[in-house]
């Protein structure tokens, strides 16, 4: 009798739950890949299963001297306030997940000197909360208005503050990432060098440049993200104007979450923004095929953020509204 042939069964694809099912509360709206919730992040984070999130990509309220409409702790209390979230961030992140914080600097009240609160926060996240600093990034916004006016425009003793730090942290020293997903187009000079060859050999600095003539599909980007933040007329803002509701005043450009969502996650991974504001992170995650969750404590901002999806012809059909939520007084 011929020996029986063993036929390997095809592996079943692991079905991922919709992110809305992870929390035992109803979202304000859902899309094909994500859900937006109203609530304090401290409470909503506790509802998430451990090790369920691949990346937290967020721009939390800054510790500014002057209060903003979206709520921001003052500098003296900011670090302790933010560290209160750190244990839950660590619990919900996957072992090789990422915490990406776009966190603006601040000036000390009444003085032409800078606060170091955001550096204090970084040090304490590493030394006390068990995070590793994978790399620091900086967002250069050439279109930022000169400020603070007293020191820059009036007394002329400081220059325009146009750089915002972005801390990339992880529970692991080797977070999941691939710079192949964020390659930039080669410069004209680089394209020429690929054709003609490179002047390899030792340099005065002591570094030895290796010979290469291989096209790797693009250039490895630096840790400086140059984006002029000038958008004042996109679908989200049109949606807000048409309905007479306030757009979130502190929106970061789409290029920031686009870079990090591509860099530190894969398709199907879950991305969270616990301080979502206008939900740019969720919008970009959906475009890139990642699942997402968005939390914000202001019902008005969460309701308005659906405009990002409803004004997009591809995404609009997948949006489902949740219950109506009264505005916070």
Secondary structure, 3 states (H helix, E strand, C coil): CCCCCCCCCCCCCCCCCCHHHHCCCCCCEECCCEEEEECCHHHHHCCCCCCCEEEEEECCCCCCCCCCCCCCCCHHHHHHHHHHHHHHHHHHEEEEEEEEEEECCCECCCCCCECCHHHHHHHHHHHCCCCEEEEEEEEECCCCCCCCHHHHHHCCCCCCCCEEEEEEEECCCCCCCCHHHHCECCCHHHHHHHHHCCCCEECCCCCEECCCCCCCCCECCCCEEECCCCCCCCHHHHHHHHHCCCCCCCCCCHHHHHHHHHHHCCCCCEEEECCCCCCHHHHHHHHCCCEEEEEECCHHHHHHHCHHHHCCCCCHHHCEECCCCCCCC
